[in-house]
């Protein structure tokens, strides 16, 4: 029941760093201008120019970088014998400006969606790792995003990088004081952790390093340090948690209380004036907490804090209109908080948060199912809880839900009614007085619902 990694469009997200002129990057209206493809002879001429005197090299490298924004030119370049070798020669040059320009060319190649282009870059991976300890922040950042892009596209690249010691190099870099370097490092690590072989080949290496404790530190200091790096490392933690291989290690580092405290801080930021982009951090933090609770039910005891519920509803209130995807993330965590723990069920009722929860019923199909599941969690705790649900007028809001045509939503609603009637028979009498039996009759012919509808 664990959630998918990221929303689909974010799952494999290459990054492109460019500091080109406006004319190169796009037109006046911001549209991107892609150069026309070069012929094989033109590509060959550029490579020859890269092998001549230093001035010719600079001009040829600059032209190549622009030309490599075209997919066909990328493919022609990597197929040309000796082209990558020449580019690597300039990348390892002692001339800083030449090295940077060659790095930008390699970065353009790394952004290709063609795995053959990524694999042509295999000989450069060891140099990219070496240069992560460089003195220039801009150069280190460029190397990191180039590595991250190559990791996305090719399993061969990942298999080469692991024995070359990428995890140890990243563990060394994570103590950098530079926000740009940390964000780039988080990007590389998040791409590695999404690989299909991550649970068996990558996560064990990460756990044997200092990375987890520093990731947790950087996520939790995101509001003070830099939100970009915090977002990347929050997704890293999420991928590790979803692998089912490392949760005890994260719990032993205090991940649950640390992330709970961060959620309280995030909610307090919203109570004042939510900074732009805060939802990008809220989303993975909610998932980390929700999935840790789903994985390790005994750890609920560590976070019996009513303020978590208030924080969740503040987040819901803040993002409900502009970022509706956050609603189901909050409800997922609320479901896991209330699933086994009477403390949070009692707190939700005593803090009078039930009306705010019921308002989310018509929000979306997924939200409806999760709201009803949370209500079932509460009702399962027995008569006193069902009495409060009844007294707080949950029934009138359930009747419109029964009229829906979605079997999953209606099925969850029937489950809730069953628990209410079982533990608090007065609710059944009230349900009949409100005409609920007629709503049940319409589902007696629906195959997946008819048995429960008749039973009620």
MODAKA-V552697 format. One record per residue. N is the residue number from 1. RES is the residue in three letters. D_LAST is the distance of its C-alpha to the last C-alpha in Angstrom with 1 decimal. Layout:
n=[N:N]
res=[RES:RES]
d_last=[D_LAST:D_LAST]
This chain:
n=[1:2:3:4:5:6:7:8:9:10:11:12:13:14:15:16:17:18:19:20:21:22:23:24:25:26:27:28:29:30:31:32:33:34:35:36:37:38:39:40:41:42:43:44:45:46:47:48:49:50:51:52:53:54:55:56:57:58:59:60:61:62:63:64:65:66:67:68:69:70:71:72:73:74:75:76:77:78:79:80:81:82:83:84:85:86:87:88:89:90:91:92:93:94:95:96:97:98:99:100:101:102:103:104:105:106:107:108:109:110:111:112:113:114:115:116:117:118:119:120:121:122:123:124:125:126:127:128:129:130:131:132:133:134:135:136:137:138:139:140:141:142:143:144:145:146:147:148:149:150:151:152:153:154:155:156:157:158:159:160:161:162:163:164:165:166:167:168:169:170:171:172:173:174:175:176:177:178:179:180:181:182:183:184:185:186:187:188:189:190:191:192:193:194:195:196:197:198:199:200:201:202:203:204:205:206:207:208:209:210:211:212:213:214:215:216:217:218:219:220:221:222:223:224:225:226:227:228:229:230:231:232:233:234:235:236:237:238:239:240:241:242:243:244:245:246:247:248:249:250:251:252:253:254:255:256:257:258:259:260:261:262:263:264:265:266:267:268:269:270:271:272:273:274:275:276:277:278:279:280:281:282:283:284:285:286:287:288:289:290:291:292:293:294:295:296:297:298:299:300:301:302:303:304:305:306:307:308:309:310:311:312:313:314:315:316:317:318:319:320:321:322:323:324:325:326:327:328:329:330:331:332:333:334:335:336:337:338:339:340:341:342:343:344:345:346:347:348:349:350:351:352:353:354:355:356:357:358:359:360:361:362:363:364:365:366:367:368:369:370:371:372:373:374:375:376:377:378:379:380:381:382:383:384:385:386:387:388:389:390:391:392:393:394:395:396:397:398:399:400:401:402:403:404:405:406:407:408:409:410:411:412:413:414:415:416:417:418:419:420:421:422:423:424:425:426:427:428:429:430:431:432:433:434:435:436:437:438:439:440:441:442:443:444:445:446:447:448:449:450:451:452:453:454:455:456]
res=[UNK:UNK:UNK:UNK:UNK:UNK:UNK:UNK:UNK:UNK:UNK:UNK:UNK:UNK:UNK:UNK:UNK:UNK:UNK:UNK:UNK:UNK:UNK:UNK:UNK:UNK:UNK:UNK:UNK:UNK:UNK:UNK:UNK:UNK:UNK:UNK:UNK:UNK:UNK:UNK:UNK:UNK:UNK:UNK:UNK:UNK:UNK:UNK:UNK:UNK:UNK:UNK:UNK:UNK:UNK:UNK:UNK:UNK:UNK:UNK:UNK:UNK:UNK:UNK:UNK:UNK:UNK:UNK:UNK:UNK:UNK:UNK:UNK:UNK:UNK:UNK:UNK:UNK:UNK:UNK:UNK:UNK:UNK:UNK:UNK:UNK:UNK:UNK:UNK:UNK:UNK:UNK:UNK:UNK:UNK:UNK:UNK:UNK:UNK:UNK:UNK:UNK:UNK:UNK:UNK:UNK:UNK:UNK:UNK:UNK:UNK:UNK:UNK:UNK:UNK:UNK:UNK:UNK:UNK:UNK:UNK:UNK:UNK:UNK:UNK:UNK:UNK:UNK:UNK:UNK:UNK:UNK:UNK:UNK:UNK:UNK:UNK:UNK:UNK:UNK:UNK:UNK:UNK:UNK:UNK:UNK:UNK:UNK:UNK:UNK:UNK:UNK:UNK:UNK:UNK:UNK:UNK:UNK:UNK:UNK:UNK:UNK:UNK:UNK:UNK:UNK:UNK:UNK:UNK:UNK:UNK:UNK:UNK:UNK:UNK:UNK:UNK:UNK:UNK:UNK:UNK:UNK:UNK:UNK:UNK:UNK:UNK:UNK:UNK:UNK:UNK:UNK:UNK:UNK:UNK:UNK:UNK:UNK:UNK:UNK:UNK:UNK:UNK:UNK:UNK:UNK:UNK:UNK:UNK:UNK:UNK:UNK:UNK:UNK:UNK:UNK:UNK:UNK:UNK:UNK:UNK:UNK:UNK:UNK:UNK:UNK:UNK:UNK:UNK:UNK:UNK:UNK:UNK:UNK:UNK:UNK:UNK:UNK:UNK:UNK:UNK:UNK:UNK:UNK:UNK:UNK:UNK:UNK:UNK:UNK:UNK:UNK:UNK:UNK:UNK:UNK:UNK:UNK:UNK:UNK:UNK:UNK:UNK:UNK:UNK:UNK:UNK:UNK:UNK:UNK:UNK:UNK:UNK:UNK:UNK:UNK:UNK:UNK:UNK:UNK:UNK:UNK:UNK:UNK:UNK:UNK:UNK:UNK:UNK:UNK:UNK:UNK:UNK:UNK:UNK:UNK:UNK:UNK:UNK:UNK:UNK:UNK:UNK:UNK:UNK:UNK:UNK:UNK:UNK:UNK:UNK:UNK:UNK:UNK:UNK:UNK:UNK:UNK:UNK:UNK:UNK:UNK:UNK:UNK:UNK:UNK:UNK:UNK:UNK:UNK:UNK:UNK:UNK:UNK:UNK:UNK:UNK:UNK:UNK:UNK:UNK:UNK:UNK:UNK:UNK:UNK:UNK:UNK:UNK:UNK:UNK:UNK:UNK:UNK:UNK:UNK:UNK:UNK:UNK:UNK:UNK:UNK:UNK:UNK:UNK:UNK:UNK:UNK:UNK:UNK:UNK:UNK:UNK:UNK:UNK:UNK:UNK:UNK:UNK:UNK:UNK:UNK:UNK:UNK:UNK:UNK:UNK:UNK:UNK:UNK:UNK:UNK:UNK:UNK:UNK:UNK:UNK:UNK:UNK:UNK:UNK:UNK:UNK:UNK:UNK:UNK:UNK:UNK:UNK:UNK:UNK:UNK:UNK:UNK:UNK:UNK:UNK:UNK:UNK:UNK:UNK:UNK:UNK:UNK:UNK:UNK:UNK:UNK:UNK:UNK:UNK:UNK:UNK:UNK:UNK:UNK:UNK:UNK:UNK:UNK:UNK:UNK:UNK:UNK:UNK:UNK:UNK:UNK:UNK:UNK:UNK:UNK:UNK:UNK:UNK:UNK]
d_last=[27.9:31.2:32.0:34.7:38.2:39.1:38.0:39.3:42.5:43.6:43.1:46.7:48.7:52.4:54.6:57.9:60.5:63.3:66.0:67.6:69.4:67.4:69.2:67.8:64.3:63.7:65.0:65.3:61.7:60.4:59.7:60.6:63.8:63.9:67.4:68.5:68.8:72.2:74.1:74.8:78.4:77.3:75.0:77.9:80.2:77.8:77.7:81.5:81.8:79.6:82.3:85.3:86.6:84.4:84.5:83.6:80.8:79.3:79.5:78.0:75.2:74.3:74.3:72.3:69.6:69.2:69.4:66.7:64.1:64.3:62.3:65.0:67.7:65.7:65.5:69.2:70.1:68.4:69.8:73.3:75.2:75.9:74.0:71.4:74.3:76.3:73.4:72.7:76.5:76.3:73.0:74.9:78.0:79.5:79.7:76.7:76.5:76.8:74.1:71.7:72.3:71.7:68.5:67.3:68.0:66.1:63.2:63.2:63.1:60.2:58.1:58.5:55.4:57.6:57.2:60.8:62.1:60.2:61.6:65.1:64.8:64.3:67.9:67.3:64.4:66.7:68.7:65.6:64.6:68.1:68.3:65.2:67.5:69.8:71.0:69.9:66.4:66.3:67.4:65.0:62.1:63.2:63.3:59.8:58.2:60.3:59.0:55.4:55.7:57.3:54.6:51.9:53.7:55.1:54.1:57.9:58.5:55.9:57.4:60.8:59.9:58.3:61.5:63.5:61.7:59.5:57.2:60.2:61.7:58.5:58.3:61.8:61.1:58.0:60.4:62.1:62.5:62.0:58.6:59.4:60.0:56.9:54.7:56.4:55.9:52.2:52.0:53.8:51.6:48.3:49.5:50.5:47.1:45.2:47.3:45.5:47.9:47.3:45.2:47.9:51.1:50.9:48.5:50.4:53.6:52.0:50.8:54.3:55.8:55.7:53.5:50.1:51.5:53.3:50.3:48.2:51.1:51.6:47.9:47.8:51.1:50.2:50.2:53.8:55.3:54.0:50.5:51.4:52.0:49.0:46.7:48.2:48.0:44.4:43.5:45.7:43.7:40.4:41.7:42.9:39.5:37.7:40.2:38.7:42.3:43.5:40.8:42.4:45.7:44.3:42.5:45.8:47.5:45.2:43.2:40.0:41.8:44.2:41.6:39.6:42.7:43.5:40.1:41.0:44.4:43.0:40.7:43.7:45.7:43.1:43.2:46.9:47.4:45.8:48.5:48.3:46.6:44.8:41.5:43.2:43.3:40.0:38.1:39.5:39.4:35.7:35.2:37.5:35.7:32.2:33.3:35.3:32.3:30.2:33.1:34.1:31.3:33.8:35.8:33.3:35.3:38.3:36.9:35.1:36.3:34.4:36.8:35.1:32.1:34.5:36.4:33.3:32.4:36.1:36.2:33.2:34.8:38.1:37.1:34.1:36.2:39.0:37.4:33.7:33.6:34.0:30.5:28.7:31.4:30.7:26.9:27.5:29.7:27.3:24.5:27.0:28.2:24.9:23.5:25.2:27.1:25.9:29.1:28.1:24.6:26.5:29.2:27.0:25.6:29.0:30.8:28.6:27.8:24.1:25.1:27.3:24.5:22.1:25.0:24.9:21.5:23.3:26.2:25.6:23.0:24.1:24.1:20.5:19.3:21.5:20.6:16.9:18.0:20.3:17.6:15.6:18.9:19.3:15.9:16.5:19.7:18.1:17.7:20.8:19.7:16.3:18.3:20.6:18.1:16.8:20.5:21.5:19.3:17.2:14.4:16.8:17.7:14.3:13.9:16.9:15.7:12.7:15.5:17.4:18.2:18.5:16.0:16.9:16.3:13.0:11.9:13.1:11.4:7.9:9.5:10.8:7.8:6.5:10.2:10.7:8.4:9.9:13.3:13.6:11.8:13.9:12.1:9.0:11.9:13.6:10.8:10.9:14.7:14.9:13.5:10.4:8.6:11.6:11.2:7.9:10.0:12.7:11.2:10.6:14.2:14.5:15.4:14.4:10.9:10.0:8.8:6.3:5.3:5.4:3.8:0.0]
